[in-house]
């Protein structure tokens, strides 16, 4: 009975056995029908998910490392903590940068030396309220400490300077012709009266031979009642007219006589150095 046999043969291939036949170009691939939607699908999904998650995790980890890493900055001339903090976008500004590098910078945040290395972004976490308050107060405290140090340094510097200028001892002159001429020259210098040691000495030797008490009682001046007196033979009217303040009013006084005569000679001849005879 062929018809019956043909009818039964298709039933022998039942879905209950879980086998599906797929023909592609003569090749037969047998796949479990129930497994395609259960056991086989799960691994495929897991692989895709793992591949999708892995790059995200690596990227996040890299970003985390980048954020946590600290940069090193070598200070160059002209830079300030404010400028460096702006360049690196430091959270908390220059105060935060100073707090993390206080040991390298020192007590004065306004004074950073070229060549020092600063750590930028060493602490990613925000400081506590107590630390933030301390950081906010650190710069003024450093400023006050620096100001106190400068004031103390100025006081220490000024003290030796005051001691380094003792009062000059008064100059002493010998009580002889050499000492009289030198003392007269010192007085003349104070009053702007010209003259040299040689010019004074030369005229003294001619006029009085170095005798401070010399007096001329025989010339025309003596005949008028005004004899020439002293080392440079000055008559009283001339002595009074050209007397130099600070010297004796006695025309026989050696220093007073010399300075008055030189003052007169400067007025008449330009200088005692220009006098080579009676004057």
ZADRENTI-817984 format. One record per residue (C-alpha): residue number from 1; residue in one letter; x, y, z. Coordinates in steps of 0.25 Angstrom, whole numbers, plus 2048, in hexadecimal, padded with zeros to 3 digits. Layout:
<pts>
<pt><romar>NUM</romar><vexdren>a</vexdren><u>X</u><v>Y</v><w>Z</w></pt>
...
</pts>
This chain:
<pts>
<pt><romar>1</romar><vexdren>x</vexdren><u>800</u><v>800</v><w>800</w></pt>
<pt><romar>2</romar><vexdren>x</vexdren><u>809</u><v>80B</v><w>7FB</w></pt>
<pt><romar>3</romar><vexdren>x</vexdren><u>7FF</u><v>816</v><w>7FF</w></pt>
<pt><romar>4</romar><vexdren>x</vexdren><u>7FF</u><v>812</v><w>80D</w></pt>
<pt><romar>5</romar><vexdren>x</vexdren><u>80E</u><v>811</v><w>80D</w></pt>
<pt><romar>6</romar><vexdren>x</vexdren><u>810</u><v>81F</v><w>807</w></pt>
<pt><romar>7</romar><vexdren>x</vexdren><u>806</u><v>824</v><w>812</w></pt>
<pt><romar>8</romar><vexdren>x</vexdren><u>80E</u><v>81F</v><w>81D</w></pt>
<pt><romar>9</romar><vexdren>x</vexdren><u>81C</u><v>823</v><w>819</w></pt>
<pt><romar>10</romar><vexdren>x</vexdren><u>81A</u><v>832</v><w>81B</w></pt>
<pt><romar>11</romar><vexdren>x</vexdren><u>815</u><v>82F</v><w>829</w></pt>
<pt><romar>12</romar><vexdren>x</vexdren><u>822</u><v>828</v><w>82D</w></pt>
<pt><romar>13</romar><vexdren>x</vexdren><u>829</u><v>835</v><w>82C</w></pt>
<pt><romar>14</romar><vexdren>x</vexdren><u>822</u><v>83B</v><w>838</w></pt>
<pt><romar>15</romar><vexdren>x</vexdren><u>825</u><v>849</v><w>83F</w></pt>
<pt><romar>16</romar><vexdren>x</vexdren><u>824</u><v>841</v><w>84C</w></pt>
<pt><romar>17</romar><vexdren>x</vexdren><u>832</u><v>83C</v><w>849</w></pt>
<pt><romar>18</romar><vexdren>x</vexdren><u>837</u><v>84A</v><w>849</w></pt>
<pt><romar>19</romar><vexdren>x</vexdren><u>83F</u><v>849</v><w>83B</w></pt>
<pt><romar>20</romar><vexdren>x</vexdren><u>83D</u><v>853</v><w>830</w></pt>
<pt><romar>21</romar><vexdren>x</vexdren><u>843</u><v>851</v><w>822</w></pt>
<pt><romar>22</romar><vexdren>x</vexdren><u>848</u><v>85C</v><w>81A</w></pt>
<pt><romar>23</romar><vexdren>x</vexdren><u>84D</u><v>85A</v><w>80C</w></pt>
<pt><romar>24</romar><vexdren>x</vexdren><u>856</u><v>864</v><w>806</w></pt>
<pt><romar>25</romar><vexdren>x</vexdren><u>85C</u><v>860</v><w>7F9</w></pt>
<pt><romar>26</romar><vexdren>x</vexdren><u>85C</u><v>851</v><w>7FC</w></pt>
<pt><romar>27</romar><vexdren>x</vexdren><u>862</u><v>853</v><w>80A</w></pt>
<pt><romar>28</romar><vexdren>x</vexdren><u>85A</u><v>84F</v><w>816</w></pt>
<pt><romar>29</romar><vexdren>x</vexdren><u>85C</u><v>857</v><w>823</w></pt>
<pt><romar>30</romar><vexdren>x</vexdren><u>855</u><v>851</v><w>82F</w></pt>
<pt><romar>31</romar><vexdren>x</vexdren><u>852</u><v>85B</v><w>83B</w></pt>
<pt><romar>32</romar><vexdren>x</vexdren><u>84A</u><v>859</v><w>848</w></pt>
<pt><romar>33</romar><vexdren>x</vexdren><u>83E</u><v>861</v><w>846</w></pt>
<pt><romar>34</romar><vexdren>x</vexdren><u>83C</u><v>863</v><w>855</w></pt>
<pt><romar>35</romar><vexdren>x</vexdren><u>84A</u><v>867</v><w>857</w></pt>
<pt><romar>36</romar><vexdren>x</vexdren><u>84B</u><v>872</v><w>84D</w></pt>
<pt><romar>37</romar><vexdren>x</vexdren><u>842</u><v>87B</v><w>856</w></pt>
<pt><romar>38</romar><vexdren>x</vexdren><u>848</u><v>876</v><w>863</w></pt>
<pt><romar>39</romar><vexdren>x</vexdren><u>856</u><v>870</v><w>865</w></pt>
<pt><romar>40</romar><vexdren>x</vexdren><u>85C</u><v>875</v><w>859</w></pt>
<pt><romar>41</romar><vexdren>x</vexdren><u>856</u><v>883</v><w>85A</w></pt>
<pt><romar>42</romar><vexdren>x</vexdren><u>85B</u><v>886</v><w>868</w></pt>
<pt><romar>43</romar><vexdren>x</vexdren><u>86A</u><v>885</v><w>865</w></pt>
<pt><romar>44</romar><vexdren>x</vexdren><u>869</u><v>88E</v><w>859</w></pt>
<pt><romar>45</romar><vexdren>x</vexdren><u>862</u><v>899</v><w>861</w></pt>
<pt><romar>46</romar><vexdren>x</vexdren><u>86C</u><v>897</v><w>86C</w></pt>
<pt><romar>47</romar><vexdren>x</vexdren><u>878</u><v>899</v><w>862</w></pt>
<pt><romar>48</romar><vexdren>x</vexdren><u>871</u><v>8A6</v><w>85C</w></pt>
<pt><romar>49</romar><vexdren>x</vexdren><u>86F</u><v>8AC</v><w>86A</w></pt>
<pt><romar>50</romar><vexdren>x</vexdren><u>87D</u><v>8A9</v><w>86E</w></pt>
<pt><romar>51</romar><vexdren>x</vexdren><u>883</u><v>8B0</v><w>862</w></pt>
<pt><romar>52</romar><vexdren>x</vexdren><u>87A</u><v>8BC</v><w>864</w></pt>
<pt><romar>53</romar><vexdren>x</vexdren><u>87D</u><v>8BD</v><w>873</w></pt>
<pt><romar>54</romar><vexdren>x</vexdren><u>88C</u><v>8BB</v><w>872</w></pt>
<pt><romar>55</romar><vexdren>x</vexdren><u>890</u><v>8C7</v><w>86A</w></pt>
<pt><romar>56</romar><vexdren>x</vexdren><u>887</u><v>8D0</v><w>873</w></pt>
<pt><romar>57</romar><vexdren>x</vexdren><u>88D</u><v>8CA</v><w>880</w></pt>
<pt><romar>58</romar><vexdren>x</vexdren><u>89B</u><v>8CC</v><w>87A</w></pt>
<pt><romar>59</romar><vexdren>x</vexdren><u>898</u><v>8DB</v><w>876</w></pt>
<pt><romar>60</romar><vexdren>x</vexdren><u>892</u><v>8DE</v><w>883</w></pt>
<pt><romar>61</romar><vexdren>x</vexdren><u>89E</u><v>8D8</v><w>88A</w></pt>
<pt><romar>62</romar><vexdren>x</vexdren><u>8A8</u><v>8E0</v><w>881</w></pt>
<pt><romar>63</romar><vexdren>x</vexdren><u>8A0</u><v>8ED</v><w>884</w></pt>
<pt><romar>64</romar><vexdren>x</vexdren><u>8A0</u><v>8EA</v><w>893</w></pt>
<pt><romar>65</romar><vexdren>x</vexdren><u>8AF</u><v>8E8</v><w>892</w></pt>
<pt><romar>66</romar><vexdren>x</vexdren><u>8B1</u><v>8F5</v><w>88A</w></pt>
<pt><romar>67</romar><vexdren>x</vexdren><u>8A9</u><v>8FD</v><w>894</w></pt>
<pt><romar>68</romar><vexdren>x</vexdren><u>8B0</u><v>8F7</v><w>8A0</w></pt>
<pt><romar>69</romar><vexdren>x</vexdren><u>8BE</u><v>8F9</v><w>89A</w></pt>
<pt><romar>70</romar><vexdren>x</vexdren><u>8C6</u><v>905</v><w>89E</w></pt>
<pt><romar>71</romar><vexdren>x</vexdren><u>8CD</u><v>90E</v><w>895</w></pt>
<pt><romar>72</romar><vexdren>x</vexdren><u>8DB</u><v>914</v><w>897</w></pt>
<pt><romar>73</romar><vexdren>x</vexdren><u>8DE</u><v>923</v><w>894</w></pt>
<pt><romar>74</romar><vexdren>x</vexdren><u>8EB</u><v>92A</v><w>894</w></pt>
<pt><romar>75</romar><vexdren>x</vexdren><u>8EA</u><v>938</v><w>897</w></pt>
<pt><romar>76</romar><vexdren>x</vexdren><u>8F0</u><v>942</v><w>88D</w></pt>
<pt><romar>77</romar><vexdren>x</vexdren><u>8F3</u><v>951</v><w>890</w></pt>
<pt><romar>78</romar><vexdren>x</vexdren><u>8E7</u><v>95A</v><w>890</w></pt>
<pt><romar>79</romar><vexdren>x</vexdren><u>8DD</u><v>94F</v><w>894</w></pt>
<pt><romar>80</romar><vexdren>x</vexdren><u>8D3</u><v>950</v><w>8A0</w></pt>
<pt><romar>81</romar><vexdren>x</vexdren><u>8CB</u><v>946</v><w>8A8</w></pt>
<pt><romar>82</romar><vexdren>x</vexdren><u>8BF</u><v>94D</v><w>8A2</w></pt>
<pt><romar>83</romar><vexdren>x</vexdren><u>8C3</u><v>94B</v><w>894</w></pt>
<pt><romar>84</romar><vexdren>x</vexdren><u>8C8</u><v>93D</v><w>896</w></pt>
<pt><romar>85</romar><vexdren>x</vexdren><u>8BA</u><v>939</v><w>89C</w></pt>
<pt><romar>86</romar><vexdren>x</vexdren><u>8B3</u><v>93F</v><w>891</w></pt>
<pt><romar>87</romar><vexdren>x</vexdren><u>8BB</u><v>938</v><w>886</w></pt>
<pt><romar>88</romar><vexdren>x</vexdren><u>8B9</u><v>92A</v><w>88D</w></pt>
<pt><romar>89</romar><vexdren>x</vexdren><u>8AA</u><v>92E</v><w>891</w></pt>
<pt><romar>90</romar><vexdren>x</vexdren><u>8AD</u><v>92A</v><w>89F</w></pt>
<pt><romar>91</romar><vexdren>x</vexdren><u>8A1</u><v>929</v><w>8A8</w></pt>
<pt><romar>92</romar><vexdren>x</vexdren><u>8A2</u><v>933</v><w>8B3</w></pt>
<pt><romar>93</romar><vexdren>x</vexdren><u>8AC</u><v>93C</v><w>8AC</w></pt>
<pt><romar>94</romar><vexdren>x</vexdren><u>8B9</u><v>941</v><w>8B1</w></pt>
<pt><romar>95</romar><vexdren>x</vexdren><u>8B6</u><v>93E</v><w>8BF</w></pt>
<pt><romar>96</romar><vexdren>x</vexdren><u>8B4</u><v>92F</v><w>8BC</w></pt>
<pt><romar>97</romar><vexdren>x</vexdren><u>8C1</u><v>92F</v><w>8B4</w></pt>
<pt><romar>98</romar><vexdren>x</vexdren><u>8C8</u><v>935</v><w>8BF</w></pt>
<pt><romar>99</romar><vexdren>x</vexdren><u>8C3</u><v>92C</v><w>8CA</w></pt>
<pt><romar>100</romar><vexdren>x</vexdren><u>8C8</u><v>920</v><w>8C2</w></pt>
<pt><romar>101</romar><vexdren>x</vexdren><u>8D6</u><v>926</v><w>8BF</w></pt>
<pt><romar>102</romar><vexdren>x</vexdren><u>8D8</u><v>92E</v><w>8CC</w></pt>
<pt><romar>103</romar><vexdren>x</vexdren><u>8E5</u><v>926</v><w>8CF</w></pt>
<pt><romar>104</romar><vexdren>x</vexdren><u>8EB</u><v>92A</v><w>8C2</w></pt>
<pt><romar>105</romar><vexdren>x</vexdren><u>8E6</u><v>938</v><w>8C1</w></pt>
<pt><romar>106</romar><vexdren>x</vexdren><u>8E9</u><v>93C</v><w>8CF</w></pt>
<pt><romar>107</romar><vexdren>x</vexdren><u>8E1</u><v>946</v><w>8D8</w></pt>
<pt><romar>108</romar><vexdren>x</vexdren><u>8DE</u><v>951</v><w>8CE</w></pt>
<pt><romar>109</romar><vexdren>x</vexdren><u>8D5</u><v>94C</v><w>8C3</w></pt>
<pt><romar>110</romar><vexdren>x</vexdren><u>8D8</u><v>959</v><w>8BC</w></pt>
<pt><romar>111</romar><vexdren>x</vexdren><u>8E7</u><v>955</v><w>8BA</w></pt>
<pt><romar>112</romar><vexdren>x</vexdren><u>8E9</u><v>949</v><w>8B1</w></pt>
<pt><romar>113</romar><vexdren>x</vexdren><u>8F7</u><v>947</v><w>8AC</w></pt>
<pt><romar>114</romar><vexdren>x</vexdren><u>8FA</u><v>943</v><w>89D</w></pt>
<pt><romar>115</romar><vexdren>x</vexdren><u>8FE</u><v>934</v><w>89C</w></pt>
<pt><romar>116</romar><vexdren>x</vexdren><u>8F6</u><v>92E</v><w>8A8</w></pt>
<pt><romar>117</romar><vexdren>x</vexdren><u>8EC</u><v>923</v><w>8A4</w></pt>
<pt><romar>118</romar><vexdren>x</vexdren><u>8DE</u><v>924</v><w>8A8</w></pt>
<pt><romar>119</romar><vexdren>x</vexdren><u>8D4</u><v>918</v><w>8A9</w></pt>
<pt><romar>120</romar><vexdren>x</vexdren><u>8C7</u><v>91C</v><w>8A2</w></pt>
<pt><romar>121</romar><vexdren>x</vexdren><u>8BA</u><v>914</v><w>8A5</w></pt>
<pt><romar>122</romar><vexdren>x</vexdren><u>8C0</u><v>90B</v><w>8B0</w></pt>
<pt><romar>123</romar><vexdren>x</vexdren><u>8B3</u><v>90A</v><w>8B8</w></pt>
<pt><romar>124</romar><vexdren>x</vexdren><u>8A7</u><v>907</v><w>8B0</w></pt>
<pt><romar>125</romar><vexdren>x</vexdren><u>89D</u><v>906</v><w>8BC</w></pt>
<pt><romar>126</romar><vexdren>x</vexdren><u>897</u><v>913</v><w>8C1</w></pt>
<pt><romar>127</romar><vexdren>x</vexdren><u>89D</u><v>918</v><w>8CE</w></pt>
<pt><romar>128</romar><vexdren>x</vexdren><u>895</u><v>917</v><w>8DA</w></pt>
<pt><romar>129</romar><vexdren>x</vexdren><u>88F</u><v>924</v><w>8E0</w></pt>
<pt><romar>130</romar><vexdren>x</vexdren><u>89A</u><v>924</v><w>8EB</w></pt>
<pt><romar>131</romar><vexdren>x</vexdren><u>8A5</u><v>923</v><w>8E0</w></pt>
<pt><romar>132</romar><vexdren>x</vexdren><u>89E</u><v>92D</v><w>8D7</w></pt>
<pt><romar>133</romar><vexdren>x</vexdren><u>89D</u><v>937</v><w>8E2</w></pt>
<pt><romar>134</romar><vexdren>x</vexdren><u>8AC</u><v>935</v><w>8E5</w></pt>
<pt><romar>135</romar><vexdren>x</vexdren><u>8B0</u><v>936</v><w>8D6</w></pt>
<pt><romar>136</romar><vexdren>x</vexdren><u>8A8</u><v>943</v><w>8D5</w></pt>
<pt><romar>137</romar><vexdren>x</vexdren><u>8AF</u><v>949</v><w>8E1</w></pt>
<pt><romar>138</romar><vexdren>x</vexdren><u>8BD</u><v>944</v><w>8DD</w></pt>
<pt><romar>139</romar><vexdren>x</vexdren><u>8C1</u><v>94F</v><w>8D3</w></pt>
<pt><romar>140</romar><vexdren>x</vexdren><u>8BD</u><v>95B</v><w>8DC</w></pt>
<pt><romar>141</romar><vexdren>x</vexdren><u>8C5</u><v>954</v><w>8E7</w></pt>
<pt><romar>142</romar><vexdren>x</vexdren><u>8D1</u><v>952</v><w>8DE</w></pt>
<pt><romar>143</romar><vexdren>x</vexdren><u>8D0</u><v>961</v><w>8DA</w></pt>
<pt><romar>144</romar><vexdren>x</vexdren><u>8D0</u><v>965</v><w>8E8</w></pt>
<pt><romar>145</romar><vexdren>x</vexdren><u>8DC</u><v>95C</v><w>8EC</w></pt>
<pt><romar>146</romar><vexdren>x</vexdren><u>8E3</u><v>961</v><w>8E0</w></pt>
<pt><romar>147</romar><vexdren>x</vexdren><u>8E0</u><v>970</v><w>8E4</w></pt>
<pt><romar>148</romar><vexdren>x</vexdren><u>8E5</u><v>96D</v><w>8F2</w></pt>
<pt><romar>149</romar><vexdren>x</vexdren><u>8F2</u><v>966</v><w>8EC</w></pt>
<pt><romar>150</romar><vexdren>x</vexdren><u>8F5</u><v>972</v><w>8E3</w></pt>
<pt><romar>151</romar><vexdren>x</vexdren><u>8F2</u><v>97C</v><w>8EF</w></pt>
<pt><romar>152</romar><vexdren>x</vexdren><u>8FB</u><v>974</v><w>8F8</w></pt>
<pt><romar>153</romar><vexdren>x</vexdren><u>906</u><v>973</v><w>8ED</w></pt>
<pt><romar>154</romar><vexdren>x</vexdren><u>905</u><v>982</v><w>8EB</w></pt>
<pt><romar>155</romar><vexdren>x</vexdren><u>907</u><v>985</v><w>8FA</w></pt>
<pt><romar>156</romar><vexdren>x</vexdren><u>913</u><v>97C</v><w>8FA</w></pt>
<pt><romar>157</romar><vexdren>x</vexdren><u>919</u><v>983</v><w>8EE</w></pt>
<pt><romar>158</romar><vexdren>x</vexdren><u>916</u><v>991</v><w>8F3</w></pt>
<pt><romar>159</romar><vexdren>x</vexdren><u>91D</u><v>98E</v><w>901</w></pt>
<pt><romar>160</romar><vexdren>x</vexdren><u>92B</u><v>98B</v><w>8FC</w></pt>
<pt><romar>161</romar><vexdren>x</vexdren><u>92A</u><v>997</v><w>8F2</w></pt>
<pt><romar>162</romar><vexdren>x</vexdren><u>927</u><v>9A1</v><w>8FE</w></pt>
<pt><romar>163</romar><vexdren>x</vexdren><u>933</u><v>99B</v><w>906</w></pt>
<pt><romar>164</romar><vexdren>x</vexdren><u>93C</u><v>99C</v><w>8FA</w></pt>
<pt><romar>165</romar><vexdren>x</vexdren><u>93C</u><v>9AB</v><w>8FA</w></pt>
<pt><romar>166</romar><vexdren>x</vexdren><u>943</u><v>9B0</v><w>906</w></pt>
<pt><romar>167</romar><vexdren>x</vexdren><u>945</u><v>9BF</v><w>908</w></pt>
<pt><romar>168</romar><vexdren>x</vexdren><u>952</u><v>9C3</v><w>902</w></pt>
<pt><romar>169</romar><vexdren>x</vexdren><u>95D</u><v>9C8</v><w>90B</w></pt>
<pt><romar>170</romar><vexdren>x</vexdren><u>960</u><v>9D7</v><w>90A</w></pt>
<pt><romar>171</romar><vexdren>x</vexdren><u>96C</u><v>9DA</v><w>902</w></pt>
<pt><romar>172</romar><vexdren>x</vexdren><u>978</u><v>9DF</v><w>90A</w></pt>
<pt><romar>173</romar><vexdren>x</vexdren><u>983</u><v>9E8</v><w>905</w></pt>
<pt><romar>174</romar><vexdren>x</vexdren><u>991</u><v>9EB</v><w>90A</w></pt>
<pt><romar>175</romar><vexdren>x</vexdren><u>994</u><v>9F8</v><w>910</w></pt>
<pt><romar>176</romar><vexdren>x</vexdren><u>99E</u><v>9FC</v><w>906</w></pt>
<pt><romar>177</romar><vexdren>x</vexdren><u>99E</u><v>A03</v><w>8F8</w></pt>
<pt><romar>178</romar><vexdren>x</vexdren><u>99B</u><v>9F5</v><w>8F1</w></pt>
<pt><romar>179</romar><vexdren>x</vexdren><u>98F</u><v>9F3</v><w>8FA</w></pt>
<pt><romar>180</romar><vexdren>x</vexdren><u>98A</u><v>A02</v><w>8F9</w></pt>
<pt><romar>181</romar><vexdren>x</vexdren><u>98A</u><v>A01</v><w>8EA</w></pt>
<pt><romar>182</romar><vexdren>x</vexdren><u>983</u><v>9F3</v><w>8EA</w></pt>
<pt><romar>183</romar><vexdren>x</vexdren><u>978</u><v>9F8</v><w>8F3</w></pt>
<pt><romar>184</romar><vexdren>x</vexdren><u>976</u><v>A05</v><w>8EB</w></pt>
<pt><romar>185</romar><vexdren>x</vexdren><u>974</u><v>9FD</v><w>8DE</w></pt>
<pt><romar>186</romar><vexdren>x</vexdren><u>969</u><v>9F4</v><w>8E5</w></pt>
<pt><romar>187</romar><vexdren>x</vexdren><u>962</u><v>A01</v><w>8E9</w></pt>
<pt><romar>188</romar><vexdren>x</vexdren><u>964</u><v>A07</v><w>8DB</w></pt>
<pt><romar>189</romar><vexdren>x</vexdren><u>95E</u><v>9FA</v><w>8D5</w></pt>
<pt><romar>190</romar><vexdren>x</vexdren><u>952</u><v>9FC</v><w>8DD</w></pt>
<pt><romar>191</romar><vexdren>x</vexdren><u>94F</u><v>A0A</v><w>8D8</w></pt>
<pt><romar>192</romar><vexdren>x</vexdren><u>954</u><v>A08</v><w>8CA</w></pt>
<pt><romar>193</romar><vexdren>x</vexdren><u>960</u><v>A10</v><w>8CB</w></pt>
<pt><romar>194</romar><vexdren>x</vexdren><u>96B</u><v>A0C</v><w>8C1</w></pt>
<pt><romar>195</romar><vexdren>x</vexdren><u>97A</u><v>A0A</v><w>8C4</w></pt>
<pt><romar>196</romar><vexdren>x</vexdren><u>984</u><v>9FF</v><w>8C5</w></pt>
<pt><romar>197</romar><vexdren>x</vexdren><u>98E</u><v>9FC</v><w>8D0</w></pt>
<pt><romar>198</romar><vexdren>x</vexdren><u>99A</u><v>A00</v><w>8C7</w></pt>
<pt><romar>199</romar><vexdren>x</vexdren><u>994</u><v>A0E</v><w>8C4</w></pt>
<pt><romar>200</romar><vexdren>x</vexdren><u>991</u><v>A11</v><w>8D3</w></pt>
<pt><romar>201</romar><vexdren>x</vexdren><u>99F</u><v>A0C</v><w>8D8</w></pt>
<pt><romar>202</romar><vexdren>x</vexdren><u>9A6</u><v>A14</v><w>8CD</w></pt>
<pt><romar>203</romar><vexdren>x</vexdren><u>99F</u><v>A21</v><w>8D1</w></pt>
<pt><romar>204</romar><vexdren>x</vexdren><u>9A1</u><v>A1E</v><w>8E0</w></pt>
<pt><romar>205</romar><vexdren>x</vexdren><u>9B0</u><v>A1D</v><w>8DE</w></pt>
<pt><romar>206</romar><vexdren>x</vexdren><u>9B1</u><v>A2A</v><w>8D6</w></pt>
<pt><romar>207</romar><vexdren>x</vexdren><u>9A8</u><v>A32</v><w>8DF</w></pt>
<pt><romar>208</romar><vexdren>x</vexdren><u>9AB</u><v>A2D</v><w>8EE</w></pt>
<pt><romar>209</romar><vexdren>x</vexdren><u>9B5</u><v>A22</v><w>8ED</w></pt>
<pt><romar>210</romar><vexdren>x</vexdren><u>9AB</u><v>A19</v><w>8F4</w></pt>
<pt><romar>211</romar><vexdren>x</vexdren><u>9AA</u><v>A22</v><w>900</w></pt>
<pt><romar>212</romar><vexdren>x</vexdren><u>99B</u><v>A24</v><w>905</w></pt>
<pt><romar>213</romar><vexdren>x</vexdren><u>99F</u><v>A30</v><w>90D</w></pt>
<pt><romar>214</romar><vexdren>x</vexdren><u>9A6</u><v>A38</v><w>902</w></pt>
<pt><romar>215</romar><vexdren>x</vexdren><u>9A2</u><v>A46</v><w>900</w></pt>
<pt><romar>216</romar><vexdren>x</vexdren><u>9A6</u><v>A51</v><w>8F7</w></pt>
<pt><romar>217</romar><vexdren>x</vexdren><u>9A8</u><v>A5F</v><w>8FD</w></pt>
<pt><romar>218</romar><vexdren>x</vexdren><u>9AF</u><v>A66</v><w>8F2</w></pt>
<pt><romar>219</romar><vexdren>x</vexdren><u>9A7</u><v>A66</v><w>8E5</w></pt>
<pt><romar>220</romar><vexdren>x</vexdren><u>99C</u><v>A6F</v><w>8E1</w></pt>
<pt><romar>221</romar><vexdren>x</vexdren><u>991</u><v>A67</v><w>8E8</w></pt>
<pt><romar>222</romar><vexdren>x</vexdren><u>998</u><v>A68</v><w>8F5</w></pt>
<pt><romar>223</romar><vexdren>x</vexdren><u>999</u><v>A77</v><w>8F2</w></pt>
<pt><romar>224</romar><vexdren>x</vexdren><u>98A</u><v>A77</v><w>8F1</w></pt>
<pt><romar>225</romar><vexdren>x</vexdren><u>989</u><v>A70</v><w>8FE</w></pt>
<pt><romar>226</romar><vexdren>x</vexdren><u>985</u><v>A62</v><w>8F8</w></pt>
<pt><romar>227</romar><vexdren>x</vexdren><u>992</u><v>A5A</v><w>8F8</w></pt>
<pt><romar>228</romar><vexdren>x</vexdren><u>992</u><v>A4D</v><w>8F1</w></pt>
<pt><romar>229</romar><vexdren>x</vexdren><u>992</u><v>A41</v><w>8FB</w></pt>
<pt><romar>230</romar><vexdren>x</vexdren><u>993</u><v>A32</v><w>8FC</w></pt>
<pt><romar>231</romar><vexdren>x</vexdren><u>998</u><v>A27</v><w>8F2</w></pt>
<pt><romar>232</romar><vexdren>x</vexdren><u>992</u><v>A2D</v><w>8E6</w></pt>
<pt><romar>233</romar><vexdren>x</vexdren><u>994</u><v>A3C</v><w>8EB</w></pt>
<pt><romar>234</romar><vexdren>x</vexdren><u>985</u><v>A40</v><w>8EA</w></pt>
<pt><romar>235</romar><vexdren>x</vexdren><u>981</u><v>A4E</v><w>8EF</w></pt>
<pt><romar>236</romar><vexdren>x</vexdren><u>975</u><v>A4E</v><w>8F9</w></pt>
<pt><romar>237</romar><vexdren>x</vexdren><u>96B</u><v>A54</v><w>8EF</w></pt>
<pt><romar>238</romar><vexdren>x</vexdren><u>96E</u><v>A4A</v><w>8E5</w></pt>
<pt><romar>239</romar><vexdren>x</vexdren><u>96D</u><v>A3F</v><w>8F0</w></pt>
<pt><romar>240</romar><vexdren>x</vexdren><u>960</u><v>A43</v><w>8F5</w></pt>
<pt><romar>241</romar><vexdren>x</vexdren><u>95A</u><v>A44</v><w>8E7</w></pt>
<pt><romar>242</romar><vexdren>x</vexdren><u>95F</u><v>A36</v><w>8E2</w></pt>
<pt><romar>243</romar><vexdren>x</vexdren><u>95E</u><v>A2F</v><w>8F0</w></pt>
<pt><romar>244</romar><vexdren>x</vexdren><u>959</u><v>A21</v><w>8EE</w></pt>
<pt><romar>245</romar><vexdren>x</vexdren><u>94E</u><v>A1C</v><w>8F7</w></pt>
<pt><romar>246</romar><vexdren>x</vexdren><u>952</u><v>A11</v><w>901</w></pt>
<pt><romar>247</romar><vexdren>x</vexdren><u>960</u><v>A17</v><w>903</w></pt>
<pt><romar>248</romar><vexdren>x</vexdren><u>966</u><v>A20</v><w>90D</w></pt>
<pt><romar>249</romar><vexdren>x</vexdren><u>964</u><v>A2F</v><w>90D</w></pt>
<pt><romar>250</romar><vexdren>x</vexdren><u>972</u><v>A31</v><w>911</w></pt>
<pt><romar>251</romar><vexdren>x</vexdren><u>97A</u><v>A35</v><w>905</w></pt>
<pt><romar>252</romar><vexdren>x</vexdren><u>987</u><v>A2F</v><w>90B</w></pt>
<pt><romar>253</romar><vexdren>x</vexdren><u>980</u><v>A21</v><w>90C</w></pt>
<pt><romar>254</romar><vexdren>x</vexdren><u>987</u><v>A19</v><w>901</w></pt>
<pt><romar>255</romar><vexdren>x</vexdren><u>97B</u><v>A12</v><w>8FB</w></pt>
<pt><romar>256</romar><vexdren>x</vexdren><u>972</u><v>A1E</v><w>8FB</w></pt>
<pt><romar>257</romar><vexdren>x</vexdren><u>97D</u><v>A27</v><w>8F5</w></pt>
<pt><romar>258</romar><vexdren>x</vexdren><u>980</u><v>A1D</v><w>8EA</w></pt>
<pt><romar>259</romar><vexdren>x</vexdren><u>971</u><v>A1A</v><w>8E6</w></pt>
<pt><romar>260</romar><vexdren>x</vexdren><u>96E</u><v>A29</v><w>8E6</w></pt>
<pt><romar>261</romar><vexdren>x</vexdren><u>97A</u><v>A2D</v><w>8DD</w></pt>
<pt><romar>262</romar><vexdren>x</vexdren><u>976</u><v>A21</v><w>8D4</w></pt>
<pt><romar>263</romar><vexdren>x</vexdren><u>968</u><v>A26</v><w>8D3</w></pt>
<pt><romar>264</romar><vexdren>x</vexdren><u>96D</u><v>A34</v><w>8D0</w></pt>
<pt><romar>265</romar><vexdren>x</vexdren><u>977</u><v>A2F</v><w>8C5</w></pt>
<pt><romar>266</romar><vexdren>x</vexdren><u>96B</u><v>A26</v><w>8BF</w></pt>
<pt><romar>267</romar><vexdren>x</vexdren><u>963</u><v>A33</v><w>8BE</w></pt>
<pt><romar>268</romar><vexdren>x</vexdren><u>96E</u><v>A3C</v><w>8B8</w></pt>
<pt><romar>269</romar><vexdren>x</vexdren><u>977</u><v>A32</v><w>8B0</w></pt>
<pt><romar>270</romar><vexdren>x</vexdren><u>96F</u><v>A25</v><w>8AF</w></pt>
<pt><romar>271</romar><vexdren>x</vexdren><u>977</u><v>A1D</v><w>8B8</w></pt>
<pt><romar>272</romar><vexdren>x</vexdren><u>983</u><v>A1E</v><w>8C2</w></pt>
<pt><romar>273</romar><vexdren>x</vexdren><u>98A</u><v>A16</v><w>8B8</w></pt>
<pt><romar>274</romar><vexdren>x</vexdren><u>98A</u><v>A22</v><w>8AE</w></pt>
<pt><romar>275</romar><vexdren>x</vexdren><u>991</u><v>A2B</v><w>8B8</w></pt>
<pt><romar>276</romar><vexdren>x</vexdren><u>9A1</u><v>A2C</v><w>8B7</w></pt>
<pt><romar>277</romar><vexdren>x</vexdren><u>9A4</u><v>A39</v><w>8BD</w></pt>
<pt><romar>278</romar><vexdren>x</vexdren><u>99E</u><v>A44</v><w>8C6</w></pt>
<pt><romar>279</romar><vexdren>x</vexdren><u>98F</u><v>A44</v><w>8C5</w></pt>
</pts>
